[in-house]
Amino acid sequence: MEKPEEACARFKQGFSCSQAVLSAYAGTFGVDNKTALRIAGAFGGGMARTGQTCGAVSGALMVIGLRFGAVAAQDKASKERAYTAGQELMARFANRNGSLLCKELLGCDLSTPEGRQVAHEQRLTATRCPLFVEDAARILEELL
């Protein structure tokens, strides 16, 4: 199974969008699944269910950090590679989907009970969110 499909499968199992994306790639970079799930645990729903940056994007940014991030404070080149790849991921995602913000992508605000009700009634996490998870992972495939 390819990583984008793996991320979608994990999302459909009930993990958040951020957890699905990060955990699909974590093993490639020596991070165990349990640790990846915990790291990404507060980023779903647009950063702790505040409707901000899409969790799939946040998870993808974490993967970019694993691939390109600096591990020495003096390593400015790696820092720049990570920033450049992160900016490219965000630009491509926004271009394809119209926004980076969860509340704009879904058309409701998950930070409110009313918004969560709309999302539930319209089955947005079953119909829209898997598309964002897959798209973020497909963009990662292009960048990694």
N, C-alpha and C positions, 0 to 999 in steps of 0.2 A: 504494500500500500504506500502510495506517495504521501509526503508530509501534508499537503493541503487536505487530502482525503482523511488522513489520520486526525488532523486538527478538527475537521467537521465531525468525525465519528466521536471524538472526545466531547465536543460540545453537545452532541445529541445524547450522550450518556448523562449529561447534567452538569458538567463542569462549565464554569463561566467562559466567556469568549477569550479573555486574557489567559486563563489557565489552559484552555484548549490549544491555543497557538504556542505558548511557551513550552508546554509539556510535550508537544509533538516534536519539537526540535531539541529539547534539553539534553537528551542522551548523546546526541551528536557532539556536544561540547563538554561531556563528562559530568553533567548535572543529573542526579537521579530524579526520577519522576516525582517522588514525594516532596522533595525540596522545591522542584519547579512549581508544583501545585500550590505549595505554601507561599512562595515568593509572589506569584501572580494572583493570589487569593483576594486581594483587596482592590483589584483594578477593573473588575467587571462592572457592567452597567454605566460605563463612562466614568471611571475612577471612583470606586466605592459607591456606586449607584447614585452618582450626582448628575449624570447626564452629560458630563464633559467628554473628554477624548475617549473615543470608542475603545473598549477593552481589547478588541482584536488588534488594533493598532498598538496599544500599550504592550501587549504580549509580543508583537512583532519587533517593537523597539528593544525589548529585553533580549530577544534573539540576536538582534544586530549588535547589542552590547557584548553578548557572549562571543560573537564572531570577530568583531573589530575593536572592542573596547580596550583601553590602555590598562595595564596592570602595574605600571611604574609612573609615578607622578611626572617624570621628565619626558615621557613618551608622548610628545605633542602630535606626532604623525598619526598614531593610532587613534587618539582623541578626535582628530580632524576627520579621519576615515569613518569613525562611528557617527559623528555629526553629519557628515555628508550623506552617508547611507541612510541615516534616520530621516533627514530632510527629504531625500528622494522618495523614500517609502511613503512619507506623509503626503507629499505632493501628488504622487501617483494615486494613492488611495482617495484623496479628496477629489482629484480630477475624475476618477471613475465613479465615485459615489456621491459627489456633490457637497461633502462635508467631512470633517473629522469628528464632529460632535455627536455623541450618542442620541441626544434629544432631537437633533435635526435629522439624523439618519432614520430614526424610528417615527418621528412626527409626534412624539409624546415625551414627557419628562418623567423618567423613572425615579426621580428624587421625591415625587409626590405620590400619595396614595391614589389620586385620580389618574395620574399618568401610568402607574403600574396596572391599574384596572383596565385602562385602554389597551395597554400592551397585552394583557391577558386576554381580553375579549377579542382582539384582532389577531391573536396568536403570533405576534411579531417576533418573539424569540424562537418560534418554530419555523417561521417563513422568511423573515428578513435577516436575522442575526447569522444564520448559517452562511448566507451569501457574503457577509462581511468577514466572517472567519476565513472562509475559503479565499476571498480576494486578498486579504492581508497575507495569507500564507503563499499565495501565488506570486505576489509582489516580492516576498522574501526570496522565493526560489530564483527570481530574476536577479536579485541583488547579491545573493550569497555566492 
